[in-house]
C-alpha cells in the first residue's frame, strides 16, 4: 500500500517537473513573442507563422481567449 502511494507521489511530481521544463524551454525559444504567463497559451490560435518574426495574427489571439 505504501509503495503505491510513493509511486503516485513520485509520478505526479515528475509530471509537474516535466511540464515546468517544457514551459521554460518554450519560453526560451519564443521569448520575443510571449506576453502571457502560460507560455503555451500564446500558441493556441497559431497559424503558419515563422519563428523569426512576430505573428501577424498576434492582435487577434487575445480576442479569442
N, CA, C and O atoms as a Tripos MOL2 file, in Angstrom:
@<TRIPOS>MOLECULE
protein
  260   259    65     0     0
PROTEIN
NO_CHARGES

@<TRIPOS>ATOM
      1 N           0.8190   -1.1970    0.0000 N.3       1 UNK1
      2 CA          0.0000    0.0000    0.0000 C.3       1 UNK1
      3 C           0.8650    1.2640    0.0000 C.2       1 UNK1
      4 O           0.6260    2.1880   -0.7780 O.2       1 UNK1
      5 N           1.8510    1.2960    0.8620 N.am      2 UNK2
      6 CA          2.7070    2.4850    0.9290 C.3       2 UNK2
      7 C           3.5060    2.6470   -0.3660 C.2       2 UNK2
      8 O           3.8140    3.7680   -0.7730 O.2       2 UNK2
      9 N           3.8390    1.5300   -1.0090 N.am      3 UNK3
     10 CA          4.5730    1.6050   -2.2700 C.3       3 UNK3
     11 C           3.7460    2.2950   -3.3510 C.2       3 UNK3
     12 O           4.2840    3.0860   -4.1260 O.2       3 UNK3
     13 N           2.4610    2.0100   -3.4120 N.am      4 UNK4
     14 CA          1.6140    2.6400   -4.4320 C.3       4 UNK4
     15 C           1.4570    4.1340   -4.1740 C.2       4 UNK4
     16 O           1.3550    4.9140   -5.1220 O.2       4 UNK4
     17 N           1.4360    4.5400   -2.9290 N.am      5 UNK5
     18 CA          1.3580    5.9680   -2.6020 C.3       5 UNK5
     19 C           2.6510    6.6630   -3.0040 C.2       5 UNK5
     20 O           2.6200    7.7590   -3.5630 O.2       5 UNK5
     21 N           3.7760    6.0380   -2.7240 N.am      6 UNK6
     22 CA          5.0670    6.6210   -3.0950 C.3       6 UNK6
     23 C           5.1850    6.7220   -4.6110 C.2       6 UNK6
     24 O           5.6580    7.7310   -5.1330 O.2       6 UNK6
     25 N           4.7590    5.6840   -5.3150 N.am      7 UNK7
     26 CA          4.8060    5.7150   -6.7740 C.3       7 UNK7
     27 C           3.9210    6.8420   -7.3160 C.2       7 UNK7
     28 O           4.3100    7.5470   -8.2470 O.2       7 UNK7
     29 N           2.7420    7.0090   -6.7350 N.am      8 UNK8
     30 CA          1.8390    8.0690   -7.1820 C.3       8 UNK8
     31 C           2.4440    9.4480   -6.9390 C.2       8 UNK8
     32 O           2.3980   10.3060   -7.8200 O.2       8 UNK8
     33 N           3.0020    9.6660   -5.7740 N.am      9 UNK9
     34 CA          3.5950   10.9690   -5.4420 C.3       9 UNK9
     35 C           4.7850   11.2660   -6.3510 C.2       9 UNK9
     36 O           4.9190   12.3840   -6.8470 O.2       9 UNK9
     37 N           5.6410   10.2850   -6.5710 N.am     10 UNK10
     38 CA          6.8050   10.4820   -7.4320 C.3      10 UNK10
     39 C           6.3660   10.7190   -8.8760 C.2      10 UNK10
     40 O           6.9430   11.5570   -9.5700 O.2      10 UNK10
     41 N           5.3560    9.9930   -9.3290 N.am     11 UNK11
     42 CA          4.8720   10.1670  -10.7030 C.3      11 UNK11
     43 C           4.2830   11.5520  -10.9240 C.2      11 UNK11
     44 O           4.5890   12.2070  -11.9190 O.2      11 UNK11
     45 N           3.4500   11.9930  -10.0130 N.am     12 UNK12
     46 CA          2.8340   13.3190  -10.1480 C.3      12 UNK12
     47 C           3.9000   14.4140  -10.0760 C.2      12 UNK12
     48 O           3.8510   15.3780  -10.8400 O.2      12 UNK12
     49 N           4.8440   14.2730   -9.1780 N.am     13 UNK13
     50 CA          5.9350   15.2480   -9.0790 C.3      13 UNK13
     51 C           6.7630   15.2580  -10.3530 C.2      13 UNK13
     52 O           7.1540   16.3240  -10.8280 O.2      13 UNK13
     53 N           7.0360   14.0900  -10.9120 N.am     14 UNK14
     54 CA          7.7820   14.0150  -12.1650 C.3      14 UNK14
     55 C           7.0460   14.6760  -13.3130 C.2      14 UNK14
     56 O           7.6560   15.3750  -14.1220 O.2      14 UNK14
     57 N           5.7310   14.4620  -13.3940 N.am     15 UNK15
     58 CA          4.9400   15.1180  -14.4330 C.3      15 UNK15
     59 C           4.9580   16.6360  -14.2800 C.2      15 UNK15
     60 O           5.0610   17.3640  -15.2670 O.2      15 UNK15
     61 N           4.8590   17.1040  -13.0510 N.am     16 UNK16
     62 CA          4.8880   18.5490  -12.8130 C.3      16 UNK16
     63 C           6.2360   19.1430  -13.2030 C.2      16 UNK16
     64 O           6.2920   20.2060  -13.8220 O.2      16 UNK16
     65 N           7.3110   18.4710  -12.8470 N.am     17 UNK17
     66 CA          8.6430   18.9690  -13.2070 C.3      17 UNK17
     67 C           8.8450   18.9290  -14.7170 C.2      17 UNK17
     68 O           9.4600   19.8310  -15.2860 O.2      17 UNK17
     69 N           8.3290   17.8880  -15.3690 N.am     18 UNK18
     70 CA          8.4070   17.8170  -16.8260 C.3      18 UNK18
     71 C           7.6680   18.9660  -17.4830 C.2      18 UNK18
     72 O           8.1430   19.5300  -18.4680 O.2      18 UNK18
     73 N           6.4990   19.3190  -16.9410 N.am     19 UNK19
     74 CA          5.7300   20.4320  -17.5020 C.3      19 UNK19
     75 C           6.4600   21.7610  -17.3190 C.2      19 UNK19
     76 O           6.4430   22.6080  -18.2120 O.2      19 UNK19
     77 N           7.0860   21.9390  -16.1870 N.am     20 UNK20
     78 CA          7.8710   23.1550  -15.9500 C.3      20 UNK20
     79 C           9.0340   23.2240  -16.9400 C.2      20 UNK20
     80 O           9.3490   24.2990  -17.4510 O.2      20 UNK20
     81 N           9.6630   22.1000  -17.2100 N.am     21 UNK21
     82 CA         10.7600   22.0670  -18.1740 C.3      21 UNK21
     83 C          10.2690   22.4350  -19.5730 C.2      21 UNK21
     84 O          10.9170   23.2150  -20.2710 O.2      21 UNK21
     85 N           9.1340   21.8810  -19.9830 N.am     22 UNK22
     86 CA          8.5740   22.2120  -21.2950 C.3      22 UNK22
     87 C           8.2540   23.6970  -21.3880 C.2      22 UNK22
     88 O           8.5650   24.3350  -22.3940 O.2      22 UNK22
     89 N           7.6360   24.2540  -20.3480 N.am     23 UNK23
     90 CA          7.2930   25.6730  -20.3460 C.3      23 UNK23
     91 C           8.5470   26.5460  -20.4330 C.2      23 UNK23
     92 O           8.5610   27.5350  -21.1660 O.2      23 UNK23
     93 N           9.5860   26.1930  -19.6970 N.am     24 UNK24
     94 CA         10.7980   27.0250  -19.7200 C.3      24 UNK24
     95 C          11.5230   26.9220  -21.0600 C.2      24 UNK24
     96 O          12.0610   27.9170  -21.5460 O.2      24 UNK24
     97 N          11.5450   25.7370  -21.6610 N.am     25 UNK25
     98 CA         12.1650   25.6130  -22.9850 C.3      25 UNK25
     99 C          11.3700   26.3760  -24.0320 C.2      25 UNK25
    100 O          11.9510   26.9930  -24.9240 O.2      25 UNK25
    101 N          10.0490   26.3390  -23.9320 N.am     26 UNK26
    102 CA          9.1990   27.0760  -24.8750 C.3      26 UNK26
    103 C           9.4100   28.5790  -24.7030 C.2      26 UNK26
    104 O           9.4480   29.3200  -25.6860 O.2      26 UNK26
    105 N           9.5470   29.0290  -23.4510 N.am     27 UNK27
    106 CA          9.7710   30.4500  -23.1680 C.3      27 UNK27
    107 C          11.0990   30.9210  -23.7670 C.2      27 UNK27
    108 O          11.1800   32.0250  -24.3060 O.2      27 UNK27
    109 N          12.1380   30.0870  -23.6730 N.am     28 UNK28
    110 CA         13.4340   30.4540  -24.2460 C.3      28 UNK28
    111 C          13.3790   30.4950  -25.7680 C.2      28 UNK28
    112 O          14.0170   31.3420  -26.3930 O.2      28 UNK28
    113 N          12.6200   29.5820  -26.3630 N.am     29 UNK29
    114 CA         12.5370   29.5110  -27.8190 C.3      29 UNK29
    115 C          11.7730   30.6850  -28.4010 C.2      29 UNK29
    116 O          12.1770   31.2350  -29.4260 O.2      29 UNK29
    117 N          10.6750   31.0810  -27.7670 N.am     30 UNK30
    118 CA          9.8070   32.1310  -28.2980 C.3      30 UNK30
    119 C           9.7730   33.3450  -27.3690 C.2      30 UNK30
    120 O           8.7160   33.9460  -27.1760 O.2      30 UNK30
    121 N          10.9110   33.7060  -26.7980 N.am     31 UNK31
    122 CA         10.9640   34.7780  -25.8070 C.3      31 UNK31
    123 C          10.4870   36.1280  -26.3390 C.2      31 UNK31
    124 O           9.9770   36.9380  -25.5650 O.2      31 UNK31
    125 N          10.6360   36.3900  -27.6220 N.am     32 UNK32
    126 CA         10.2540   37.6980  -28.1580 C.3      32 UNK32
    127 C           8.7780   37.7830  -28.5280 C.2      32 UNK32
    128 O           8.3090   38.8570  -28.9040 O.2      32 UNK32
    129 N           8.0360   36.6900  -28.4330 N.am     33 UNK33
    130 CA          6.6260   36.6970  -28.8190 C.3      33 UNK33
    131 C           5.6820   36.3800  -27.6630 C.2      33 UNK33
    132 O           4.4820   36.2170  -27.8860 O.2      33 UNK33
    133 N           6.1840   36.2890  -26.4470 N.am     34 UNK34
    134 CA          5.3710   35.8310  -25.3170 C.3      34 UNK34
    135 C           4.9680   37.0030  -24.4410 C.2      34 UNK34
    136 O           5.8050   37.8030  -24.0240 O.2      34 UNK34
    137 N           3.6660   37.0920  -24.1670 N.am     35 UNK35
    138 CA          3.1580   38.1240  -23.2590 C.3      35 UNK35
    139 C           2.3750   37.5290  -22.0980 C.2      35 UNK35
    140 O           2.0420   38.2400  -21.1500 O.2      35 UNK35
    141 N           2.0770   36.2360  -22.1580 N.am     36 UNK36
    142 CA          1.2630   35.5700  -21.1490 C.3      36 UNK36
    143 C           2.1600   34.7510  -20.2200 C.2      36 UNK36
    144 O           3.2160   34.2770  -20.6380 O.2      36 UNK36
    145 N           1.7410   34.5830  -18.9590 N.am     37 UNK37
    146 CA          2.4810   33.7390  -18.0180 C.3      37 UNK37
    147 C           2.5280   32.2960  -18.4940 C.2      37 UNK37
    148 O           3.5590   31.6340  -18.3770 O.2      37 UNK37
    149 N           1.4110   31.8040  -19.0340 N.am     38 UNK38
    150 CA          1.3590   30.4550  -19.5810 C.3      38 UNK38
    151 C           1.8740   30.5260  -21.0080 C.2      38 UNK38
    152 O           1.1400   30.9020  -21.9220 O.2      38 UNK38
    153 N           3.1250   30.1670  -21.1970 N.am     39 UNK39
    154 CA          3.7750   30.3840  -22.4900 C.3      39 UNK39
    155 C           3.1440   29.5730  -23.6100 C.2      39 UNK39
    156 O           3.1810   30.0030  -24.7630 O.2      39 UNK39
    157 N           2.5740   28.4290  -23.3150 N.am     40 UNK40
    158 CA          1.9490   27.6270  -24.3590 C.3      40 UNK40
    159 C           0.5850   28.1710  -24.7530 C.2      40 UNK40
    160 O           0.0710   27.8070  -25.8100 O.2      40 UNK40
    161 N          -0.0130   29.0220  -23.9450 N.am     41 UNK41
    162 CA         -1.3090   29.6190  -24.2770 C.3      41 UNK41
    163 C          -1.1880   30.5620  -25.4670 C.2      41 UNK41
    164 O          -2.1640   30.7780  -26.1860 O.2      41 UNK41
    165 N          -0.0300   31.1130  -25.6780 N.am     42 UNK42
    166 CA          0.1950   32.0260  -26.7980 C.3      42 UNK42
    167 C           0.0630   31.3230  -28.1380 C.2      42 UNK42
    168 O          -0.2030   31.9880  -29.1390 O.2      42 UNK42
    169 N           0.2360   30.0130  -28.2020 N.am     43 UNK43
    170 CA          0.2670   29.2840  -29.4590 C.3      43 UNK43
    171 C          -1.0750   28.6410  -29.8140 C.2      43 UNK43
    172 O          -1.1510   27.9460  -30.8280 O.2      43 UNK43
    173 N          -2.1250   28.8370  -29.0350 N.am     44 UNK44
    174 CA         -3.3630   28.0960  -29.2750 C.3      44 UNK44
    175 C          -4.0800   28.4880  -30.5550 C.2      44 UNK44
    176 O          -4.8040   27.6600  -31.1060 O.2      44 UNK44
    177 N          -3.9190   29.6960  -31.0530 N.am     45 UNK45
    178 CA         -4.5600   30.0910  -32.3030 C.3      45 UNK45
    179 C          -3.5160   30.3490  -33.3890 C.2      45 UNK45
    180 O          -3.7080   31.1900  -34.2670 O.2      45 UNK45
    181 N          -2.4330   29.6260  -33.3130 N.am     46 UNK46
    182 CA         -1.3250   29.8450  -34.2220 C.3      46 UNK46
    183 C          -1.6290   29.3120  -35.6200 C.2      46 UNK46
    184 O          -2.3590   28.3360  -35.7930 O.2      46 UNK46
    185 N          -1.0540   29.9760  -36.5940 N.am     47 UNK47
    186 CA         -1.2110   29.5550  -37.9810 C.3      47 UNK47
    187 C           0.1190   29.1710  -38.5810 C.2      47 UNK47
    188 O           0.8960   28.4340  -37.9730 O.2      47 UNK47
    189 N           0.3790   29.6640  -39.7610 N.am     48 UNK48
    190 CA          1.6140   29.3070  -40.4730 C.3      48 UNK48
    191 C           2.6430   30.4280  -40.3740 C.2      48 UNK48
    192 O           3.1960   30.8600  -41.3850 O.2      48 UNK48
    193 N           2.8920   30.8840  -39.1820 N.am     49 UNK49
    194 CA          3.8590   31.9610  -38.9660 C.3      49 UNK49
    195 C           5.2600   31.3750  -38.8510 C.2      49 UNK49
    196 O           5.4320   30.2000  -38.5270 O.2      49 UNK49
    197 N           6.2490   32.2030  -39.1180 N.am     50 UNK50
    198 CA          7.6260   31.7640  -38.9280 C.3      50 UNK50
    199 C           8.0480   32.0610  -37.5020 C.2      50 UNK50
    200 O           7.4030   32.8420  -36.8030 O.2      50 UNK50
    201 N           9.1090   31.4470  -37.0840 N.am     51 UNK51
    202 CA          9.6160   31.6720  -35.7320 C.3      51 UNK51
    203 C          10.5010   32.9110  -35.6660 C.2      51 UNK51
    204 O          10.8820   33.3460  -34.5790 O.2      51 UNK51
    205 N          10.8280   33.4790  -36.8240 N.am     52 UNK52
    206 CA         11.7420   34.6150  -36.8600 C.3      52 UNK52
    207 C          11.0610   35.9470  -36.5980 C.2      52 UNK52
    208 O          11.6850   36.8680  -36.0710 O.2      52 UNK52
    209 N           9.7950   36.0610  -36.9570 N.am     53 UNK53
    210 CA          9.0830   37.3250  -36.8440 C.3      53 UNK53
    211 C           7.8310   37.1490  -35.9950 C.2      53 UNK53
    212 O           7.2800   36.0520  -35.9150 O.2      53 UNK53
    213 N           7.3830   38.2300  -35.3610 N.am     54 UNK54
    214 CA          6.1270   38.1450  -34.6160 C.3      54 UNK54
    215 C           4.9650   37.8040  -35.5550 C.2      54 UNK54
    216 O           4.9510   38.1960  -36.7220 O.2      54 UNK54
    217 N           4.0250   37.0880  -35.0290 N.am     55 UNK55
    218 CA          2.8820   36.6310  -35.8130 C.3      55 UNK55
    219 C           1.9820   37.8120  -36.1850 C.2      55 UNK55
    220 O           1.6820   38.6390  -35.3240 O.2      55 UNK55
    221 N           1.5420   37.9130  -37.4520 N.am     56 UNK56
    222 CA          0.6310   38.9940  -37.8310 C.3      56 UNK56
    223 C          -0.7520   38.8260  -37.2030 C.2      56 UNK56
    224 O          -1.5190   39.7860  -37.1460 O.2      56 UNK56
    225 N          -1.0780   37.6350  -36.7360 N.am     57 UNK57
    226 CA         -2.3600   37.3830  -36.0770 C.3      57 UNK57
    227 C          -2.2940   37.6480  -34.5750 C.2      57 UNK57
    228 O          -3.2620   37.3770  -33.8640 O.2      57 UNK57
    229 N          -1.1880   38.1640  -34.0850 N.am     58 UNK58
    230 CA         -0.9690   38.3640  -32.6530 C.3      58 UNK58
    231 C          -2.0690   39.1890  -32.0130 C.2      58 UNK58
    232 O          -2.5070   38.8730  -30.9070 O.2      58 UNK58
    233 N          -2.5250   40.2360  -32.6790 N.am     59 UNK59
    234 CA         -3.5670   41.0810  -32.0850 C.3      59 UNK59
    235 C          -4.9040   40.3290  -32.0240 C.2      59 UNK59
    236 O          -5.7480   40.6490  -31.1870 O.2      59 UNK59
    237 N          -5.1030   39.3430  -32.8930 N.am     60 UNK60
    238 CA         -6.3280   38.5560  -32.8750 C.3      60 UNK60
    239 C          -6.3110   37.4570  -31.8380 C.2      60 UNK60
    240 O          -7.3740   36.9630  -31.4620 O.2      60 UNK60
    241 N          -5.1420   37.0540  -31.3600 N.am     61 UNK61
    242 CA         -5.0400   35.9640  -30.4120 C.3      61 UNK61
    243 C          -5.7590   36.2510  -29.1040 C.2      61 UNK61
    244 O          -6.4150   35.3650  -28.5550 O.2      61 UNK61
    245 N          -5.6490   37.4580  -28.6000 N.am     62 UNK62
    246 CA         -6.2210   37.7750  -27.3040 C.3      62 UNK62
    247 C          -7.7140   38.0010  -27.3560 C.2      62 UNK62
    248 O          -8.3770   37.9490  -26.3210 O.2      62 UNK62
    249 N          -8.2630   38.2520  -28.5320 N.am     63 UNK63
    250 CA         -9.7110   38.4570  -28.6330 C.3      63 UNK63
    251 C         -10.4720   37.1520  -28.5560 C.2      63 UNK63
    252 O         -11.6680   37.1580  -28.2640 O.2      63 UNK63
    253 N          -9.7980   36.0070  -28.8150 N.am     64 UNK64
    254 CA        -10.4720   34.7080  -28.7650 C.3      64 UNK64
    255 C         -10.3390   34.0190  -27.4360 C.2      64 UNK64
    256 O         -10.8890   32.9330  -27.2530 O.2      64 UNK64
    257 N          -9.6210   34.6180  -26.4900 N.am     65 UNK65
    258 CA         -9.4270   33.9720  -25.1990 C.3      65 UNK65
    259 C         -10.6390   34.0120  -24.3480 C.2      65 UNK65
    260 O         -10.6230   33.5050  -23.2260 O.2      65 UNK65
@<TRIPOS>BOND
     1     1     2 1
     2     2     3 1
     3     3     4 2
     4     3     5 am
     5     5     6 1
     6     6     7 1
     7     7     8 2
     8     7     9 am
     9     9    10 1
    10    10    11 1
    11    11    12 2
    12    11    13 am
    13    13    14 1
    14    14    15 1
    15    15    16 2
    16    15    17 am
    17    17    18 1
    18    18    19 1
    19    19    20 2
    20    19    21 am
    21    21    22 1
    22    22    23 1
    23    23    24 2
    24    23    25 am
    25    25    26 1
    26    26    27 1
    27    27    28 2
    28    27    29 am
    29    29    30 1
    30    30    31 1
    31    31    32 2
    32    31    33 am
    33    33    34 1
    34    34    35 1
    35    35    36 2
    36    35    37 am
    37    37    38 1
    38    38    39 1
    39    39    40 2
    40    39    41 am
    41    41    42 1
    42    42    43 1
    43    43    44 2
    44    43    45 am
    45    45    46 1
    46    46    47 1
    47    47    48 2
    48    47    49 am
    49    49    50 1
    50    50    51 1
    51    51    52 2
    52    51    53 am
    53    53    54 1
    54    54    55 1
    55    55    56 2
    56    55    57 am
    57    57    58 1
    58    58    59 1
    59    59    60 2
    60    59    61 am
    61    61    62 1
    62    62    63 1
    63    63    64 2
    64    63    65 am
    65    65    66 1
    66    66    67 1
    67    67    68 2
    68    67    69 am
    69    69    70 1
    70    70    71 1
    71    71    72 2
    72    71    73 am
    73    73    74 1
    74    74    75 1
    75    75    76 2
    76    75    77 am
    77    77    78 1
    78    78    79 1
    79    79    80 2
    80    79    81 am
    81    81    82 1
    82    82    83 1
    83    83    84 2
    84    83    85 am
    85    85    86 1
    86    86    87 1
    87    87    88 2
    88    87    89 am
    89    89    90 1
    90    90    91 1
    91    91    92 2
    92    91    93 am
    93    93    94 1
    94    94    95 1
    95    95    96 2
    96    95    97 am
    97    97    98 1
    98    98    99 1
    99    99   100 2
   100    99   101 am
   101   101   102 1
   102   102   103 1
   103   103   104 2
   104   103   105 am
   105   105   106 1
   106   106   107 1
   107   107   108 2
   108   107   109 am
   109   109   110 1
   110   110   111 1
   111   111   112 2
   112   111   113 am
   113   113   114 1
   114   114   115 1
   115   115   116 2
   116   115   117 am
   117   117   118 1
   118   118   119 1
   119   119   120 2
   120   119   121 am
   121   121   122 1
   122   122   123 1
   123   123   124 2
   124   123   125 am
   125   125   126 1
   126   126   127 1
   127   127   128 2
   128   127   129 am
   129   129   130 1
   130   130   131 1
   131   131   132 2
   132   131   133 am
   133   133   134 1
   134   134   135 1
   135   135   136 2
   136   135   137 am
   137   137   138 1
   138   138   139 1
   139   139   140 2
   140   139   141 am
   141   141   142 1
   142   142   143 1
   143   143   144 2
   144   143   145 am
   145   145   146 1
   146   146   147 1
   147   147   148 2
   148   147   149 am
   149   149   150 1
   150   150   151 1
   151   151   152 2
   152   151   153 am
   153   153   154 1
   154   154   155 1
   155   155   156 2
   156   155   157 am
   157   157   158 1
   158   158   159 1
   159   159   160 2
   160   159   161 am
   161   161   162 1
   162   162   163 1
   163   163   164 2
   164   163   165 am
   165   165   166 1
   166   166   167 1
   167   167   168 2
   168   167   169 am
   169   169   170 1
   170   170   171 1
   171   171   172 2
   172   171   173 am
   173   173   174 1
   174   174   175 1
   175   175   176 2
   176   175   177 am
   177   177   178 1
   178   178   179 1
   179   179   180 2
   180   179   181 am
   181   181   182 1
   182   182   183 1
   183   183   184 2
   184   183   185 am
   185   185   186 1
   186   186   187 1
   187   187   188 2
   188   187   189 am
   189   189   190 1
   190   190   191 1
   191   191   192 2
   192   191   193 am
   193   193   194 1
   194   194   195 1
   195   195   196 2
   196   195   197 am
   197   197   198 1
   198   198   199 1
   199   199   200 2
   200   199   201 am
   201   201   202 1
   202   202   203 1
   203   203   204 2
   204   203   205 am
   205   205   206 1
   206   206   207 1
   207   207   208 2
   208   207   209 am
   209   209   210 1
   210   210   211 1
   211   211   212 2
   212   211   213 am
   213   213   214 1
   214   214   215 1
   215   215   216 2
   216   215   217 am
   217   217   218 1
   218   218   219 1
   219   219   220 2
   220   219   221 am
   221   221   222 1
   222   222   223 1
   223   223   224 2
   224   223   225 am
   225   225   226 1
   226   226   227 1
   227   227   228 2
   228   227   229 am
   229   229   230 1
   230   230   231 1
   231   231   232 2
   232   231   233 am
   233   233   234 1
   234   234   235 1
   235   235   236 2
   236   235   237 am
   237   237   238 1
   238   238   239 1
   239   239   240 2
   240   239   241 am
   241   241   242 1
   242   242   243 1
   243   243   244 2
   244   243   245 am
   245   245   246 1
   246   246   247 1
   247   247   248 2
   248   247   249 am
   249   249   250 1
   250   250   251 1
   251   251   252 2
   252   251   253 am
   253   253   254 1
   254   254   255 1
   255   255   256 2
   256   255   257 am
   257   257   258 1
   258   258   259 1
   259   259   260 2
@<TRIPOS>SUBSTRUCTURE
     1 UNK1         2 RESIDUE 1 A UNK
     2 UNK2         6 RESIDUE 1 A UNK
     3 UNK3        10 RESIDUE 1 A UNK
     4 UNK4        14 RESIDUE 1 A UNK
     5 UNK5        18 RESIDUE 1 A UNK
     6 UNK6        22 RESIDUE 1 A UNK
     7 UNK7        26 RESIDUE 1 A UNK
     8 UNK8        30 RESIDUE 1 A UNK
     9 UNK9        34 RESIDUE 1 A UNK
    10 UNK10       38 RESIDUE 1 A UNK
    11 UNK11       42 RESIDUE 1 A UNK
    12 UNK12       46 RESIDUE 1 A UNK
    13 UNK13       50 RESIDUE 1 A UNK
    14 UNK14       54 RESIDUE 1 A UNK
    15 UNK15       58 RESIDUE 1 A UNK
    16 UNK16       62 RESIDUE 1 A UNK
    17 UNK17       66 RESIDUE 1 A UNK
    18 UNK18       70 RESIDUE 1 A UNK
    19 UNK19       74 RESIDUE 1 A UNK
    20 UNK20       78 RESIDUE 1 A UNK
    21 UNK21       82 RESIDUE 1 A UNK
    22 UNK22       86 RESIDUE 1 A UNK
    23 UNK23       90 RESIDUE 1 A UNK
    24 UNK24       94 RESIDUE 1 A UNK
    25 UNK25       98 RESIDUE 1 A UNK
    26 UNK26      102 RESIDUE 1 A UNK
    27 UNK27      106 RESIDUE 1 A UNK
    28 UNK28      110 RESIDUE 1 A UNK
    29 UNK29      114 RESIDUE 1 A UNK
    30 UNK30      118 RESIDUE 1 A UNK
    31 UNK31      122 RESIDUE 1 A UNK
    32 UNK32      126 RESIDUE 1 A UNK
    33 UNK33      130 RESIDUE 1 A UNK
    34 UNK34      134 RESIDUE 1 A UNK
    35 UNK35      138 RESIDUE 1 A UNK
    36 UNK36      142 RESIDUE 1 A UNK
    37 UNK37      146 RESIDUE 1 A UNK
    38 UNK38      150 RESIDUE 1 A UNK
    39 UNK39      154 RESIDUE 1 A UNK
    40 UNK40      158 RESIDUE 1 A UNK
    41 UNK41      162 RESIDUE 1 A UNK
    42 UNK42      166 RESIDUE 1 A UNK
    43 UNK43      170 RESIDUE 1 A UNK
    44 UNK44      174 RESIDUE 1 A UNK
    45 UNK45      178 RESIDUE 1 A UNK
    46 UNK46      182 RESIDUE 1 A UNK
    47 UNK47      186 RESIDUE 1 A UNK
    48 UNK48      190 RESIDUE 1 A UNK
    49 UNK49      194 RESIDUE 1 A UNK
    50 UNK50      198 RESIDUE 1 A UNK
    51 UNK51      202 RESIDUE 1 A UNK
    52 UNK52      206 RESIDUE 1 A UNK
    53 UNK53      210 RESIDUE 1 A UNK
    54 UNK54      214 RESIDUE 1 A UNK
    55 UNK55      218 RESIDUE 1 A UNK
    56 UNK56      222 RESIDUE 1 A UNK
    57 UNK57      226 RESIDUE 1 A UNK
    58 UNK58      230 RESIDUE 1 A UNK
    59 UNK59      234 RESIDUE 1 A UNK
    60 UNK60      238 RESIDUE 1 A UNK
    61 UNK61      242 RESIDUE 1 A UNK
    62 UNK62      246 RESIDUE 1 A UNK
    63 UNK63      250 RESIDUE 1 A UNK
    64 UNK64      254 RESIDUE 1 A UNK
    65 UNK65      258 RESIDUE 1 A UNK
